[in-house]
Amino acid sequence: MSERVAVVTGASSGIGAEICRLLARDGWRCVLLARREDALRAVAEPLGAEWEICDVGSRADVDRVAAAVTARHPRLSLLVNNAGIPGRHDFLHADPERIAEVARVNYLGGVWCLRAFLPALEAAAPSDVVNVVSVAGTLAFPPSGPYSASKHAQLAFSRATAAQLRRRGIRVHALLPGFVETPGFPQRGKLPPLLSLTVIDAEQVARKAVSLIGKDRPEAYIPVWYRPLAALQGLAPNLVARALARGNYRPAA
């Protein structure tokens, strides 16, 4: 009954894998979810962790996996909604199926996972949910419009459920990193030189995510100086819109 169990999505690489390593080091029993079996095994086995193949963009898949996991672990102390896919195309030129997939994985995946694991989170309350969002969830940038939209939705989901679940003993946190270098989201070499200087590593984000556990902190930015930049579009939307309209946006190669 005292064992702390965590479910981490998108755990086969990058931020998710680093979160699992930190949790396991601290004595947590981790259950890793992702779509690639070989990569999952490579991360899970050295940690003595469990793993399940799961496409969080499929509600049926999430429900199936959640039923199997909660049968083994009816009390879940932590859910990390980290699974995500990139979307470096705009709304006008991106493949329609890609736009839909970005929304399914980045936004709806967290919704389906929270609903499916909610009884186990309540059974272990006080418990935590960490949603790995993005600064893109606060600023709509045209060349990655579908990705920004999915992260805006994910942030709204996190804020709404944080308020809804507080009295039920479940703390919901939104973690908003800036540019992070991961296998799924390569940044260095793709960004302009000045922006490349702001890129951080997955381990830094993982440490921040783990630091939120047990704390009453609904939102956190990393690096912290993104917070005022993120607030700019909300405080001065017309000014930001005019500034963005000056860009010469071309379809991504």
C-alpha positions in Angstrom: 0.0 0.0 0.0 3.0 2.3 0.6 4.4 1.8 -2.9 4.3 4.9 -5.1 3.2 4.1 -8.6 3.6 6.4 -11.6 2.3 6.1 -15.1 4.3 8.1 -17.7 3.2 8.5 -21.3 5.6 9.1 -24.1 8.2 7.4 -21.9 10.3 5.7 -24.6 12.7 8.7 -25.1 13.3 12.4 -24.3 11.5 14.0 -21.4 9.4 11.0 -20.5 12.3 8.7 -20.3 14.3 11.1 -18.1 11.3 11.5 -15.8 11.1 7.8 -15.3 14.8 7.6 -14.5 14.5 10.3 -11.9 11.4 8.7 -10.3 12.9 5.2 -10.3 16.0 6.6 -8.6 13.7 8.0 -5.9 12.0 4.6 -5.3 8.9 4.9 -7.5 7.4 2.0 -9.4 7.0 3.3 -12.9 4.7 2.1 -15.7 6.0 3.4 -19.1 3.6 3.9 -22.0 4.6 4.6 -25.6 4.1 3.2 -29.1 7.5 1.7 -29.8 8.2 -1.6 -28.0 11.9 -1.7 -28.6 12.5 1.8 -27.3 10.2 1.1 -24.3 12.1 -2.0 -23.3 15.4 -0.2 -23.6 14.3 2.4 -21.1 12.2 0.2 -18.8 14.4 -2.8 -18.2 17.4 -1.1 -16.6 14.9 0.6 -14.2 13.1 -2.6 -13.3 10.0 -0.8 -14.6 6.8 -2.0 -16.2 5.8 -1.0 -19.7 2.8 -1.2 -22.0 2.4 -0.4 -25.7 -0.1 2.4 -26.0 -1.2 5.0 -28.5 -2.7 7.7 -26.4 -4.4 9.2 -29.4 -6.7 6.2 -29.4 -9.3 6.2 -26.6 -9.9 2.5 -27.0 -6.2 1.8 -26.6 -5.9 4.0 -23.5 -8.9 2.3 -21.9 -7.5 -1.1 -22.6 -4.1 -0.3 -21.2 -5.5 1.5 -18.1 -7.7 -1.5 -17.3 -4.6 -3.7 -17.4 -2.4 -1.3 -15.3 -5.0 -0.6 -12.7 -5.8 -4.3 -12.2 -2.1 -4.6 -11.1 -2.0 -1.2 -9.4 -5.4 0.0 -8.1 -3.7 3.0 -6.5 -1.9 5.5 -8.7 0.1 8.3 -7.1 1.2 10.1 -10.3 0.2 10.4 -13.9 2.5 12.2 -16.3 0.9 13.2 -19.6 4.0 13.7 -21.7 3.3 12.0 -25.0 3.4 14.4 -27.9 4.3 14.7 -31.6 5.7 17.7 -33.5 3.8 19.8 -36.0 6.1 22.2 -37.8 3.6 23.1 -40.5 0.9 25.8 -40.7 -2.9 25.4 -40.9 -3.0 26.3 -44.6 -0.4 23.8 -45.9 -0.2 20.9 -43.4 -1.6 17.6 -44.3 -5.1 17.3 -42.9 -4.4 13.9 -41.3 -1.4 15.3 -39.6 -3.4 18.2 -38.1 -5.9 15.7 -36.7 -3.2 13.5 -35.3 -1.4 16.3 -33.6 -4.7 17.2 -31.8 -5.4 13.6 -30.9 -2.0 12.9 -29.4 -1.0 16.2 -27.9 -4.4 17.2 -26.5 -6.9 14.4 -26.4 -4.3 11.8 -25.3 -4.1 13.6 -21.9 -7.9 13.8 -21.6 -8.3 10.0 -22.3 -5.5 9.1 -19.9 -6.8 11.2 -17.1 -10.3 9.8 -17.4 -9.1 6.3 -17.6 -6.7 6.5 -14.6 -8.9 8.8 -12.5 -10.3 6.1 -10.2 -6.8 4.9 -9.4 -5.6 8.5 -8.8 -8.5 9.1 -6.4 -7.8 5.8 -4.6 -4.3 7.1 -3.9 -5.2 10.7 -3.1 -3.4 12.9 -2.5 -2.0 12.3 -5.9 -0.6 14.3 -8.8 -1.0 14.8 -12.5 1.7 16.5 -14.5 0.8 17.7 -18.0 3.9 18.5 -20.1 2.5 21.3 -22.2 4.7 23.9 -23.9 5.2 27.7 -24.1 3.6 27.2 -27.5 0.4 26.7 -25.5 0.4 30.4 -24.7 1.6 31.9 -28.0 0.1 31.1 -31.4 3.0 31.1 -33.9 1.8 30.7 -37.6 4.5 28.2 -38.9 3.5 25.7 -36.2 -0.2 26.7 -35.8 -1.6 23.1 -35.4 1.0 22.3 -32.7 0.3 25.6 -30.9 -3.4 24.9 -31.1 -3.0 21.5 -29.6 -1.0 22.9 -26.7 -3.4 25.8 -26.1 -6.1 23.1 -25.7 -3.9 21.0 -23.5 -3.3 24.0 -21.2 -7.0 24.8 -21.0 -7.6 21.1 -20.1 -4.9 21.3 -17.4 -6.3 24.5 -15.9 -9.9 23.3 -15.9 -9.1 19.9 -14.3 -6.8 21.6 -11.8 -9.8 23.5 -10.4 -12.2 20.6 -10.7 -10.0 18.0 -9.0 -8.5 20.1 -6.2 -11.2 19.1 -3.7 -10.8 15.5 -4.6 -7.2 15.4 -3.5 -5.6 15.4 -7.0 -3.1 18.2 -7.8 -2.9 19.0 -11.5 0.2 20.7 -12.8 0.9 22.2 -16.2 4.6 22.3 -17.1 5.5 24.8 -19.9 9.0 24.4 -21.3 10.5 26.3 -24.1 12.6 24.8 -26.8 13.8 21.3 -25.7 16.2 19.1 -27.5 14.8 15.5 -27.7 14.8 12.7 -30.3 11.2 13.5 -31.3 11.7 17.3 -31.3 15.2 18.1 -32.6 15.8 21.8 -32.2 19.5 22.5 -32.6 20.2 23.0 -36.3 16.6 23.7 -37.1 16.2 27.0 -35.2 17.8 30.4 -36.1 21.2 30.8 -34.2 19.8 33.2 -31.6 16.9 30.9 -30.7 19.3 27.9 -30.6 20.9 29.5 -27.6 17.7 29.1 -25.6 17.4 25.3 -26.2 17.5 23.2 -23.0 17.9 19.5 -22.4 15.3 16.9 -21.5 16.8 16.2 -18.1 16.3 19.8 -17.1 12.6 19.6 -17.9 12.4 16.2 -16.1 13.9 17.6 -12.9 11.3 20.4 -13.0 8.5 18.0 -13.6 9.5 15.8 -10.6 9.9 18.9 -8.4 6.2 19.7 -8.8 5.0 16.5 -7.2 3.3 17.1 -3.9 3.2 20.9 -4.3 0.3 23.2 -4.9 1.7 24.7 -8.1 -0.7 24.5 -11.1 1.7 26.0 -13.6 5.5 26.3 -14.0 7.7 27.6 -16.8 11.2 26.4 -17.7 13.2 28.5 -18.1 11.3 30.8 -15.8 11.9 33.9 -18.0 9.3 32.5 -20.5 6.5 33.5 -18.1 6.4 37.2 -19.1 6.8 36.4 -22.7 4.0 33.9 -22.5 1.7 36.5 -20.9 2.3 38.9 -23.7 -0.2 37.5 -26.1 -2.9 37.5 -23.4 -2.1 41.1 -22.3 -1.6 42.6 -25.7 -3.2 40.3 -28.4 -3.6 43.1 -31.0 0.0 44.2 -30.7 1.2 40.6 -31.0 -1.1 39.9 -34.0 0.3 42.9 -35.9 3.9 41.9 -35.1 3.3 38.3 -36.3 1.5 39.5 -39.5 4.8 41.1 -40.6 6.4 37.7 -41.1 7.0 36.2 -44.5 5.6 32.7 -43.9 6.2 30.0 -46.5 5.2 26.4 -46.6 7.7 24.2 -44.7 10.0 22.2 -46.9 
